[in-house]
């Protein structure tokens, strides 16, 4: 089964330090969503990245295909909410984890 990199991109560079209460609540819901994805075996890892060029969220998804990964993205509370968050998804030809290997082919 293929793996995908999911990159959650904030609507502004200062998002991680000046979130509104509504944005903070949405990100809490987003975290619960990704926790459920992990429990269901659809996510391998996720969390924030403090990149000097700009913070973002990173997740590794397991899905049947790109359409399946996009469906998981489209159900993410961070994407559904009207805060301007967006996500980029890229396929991984191979993902190796302590518990298994996921090949795109």
Secondary structure, DSSP 8 states (H G I E B T S, - for coil): -EEEEEEEE-SSTTHHHH--HHHHHHHHHHHHHHHHHHHTTSEEEEEEE--TT--EEEEEEEESSHHHHHHHHHT-HHHHSTT--EEEEEEESEEEETTEEEE--
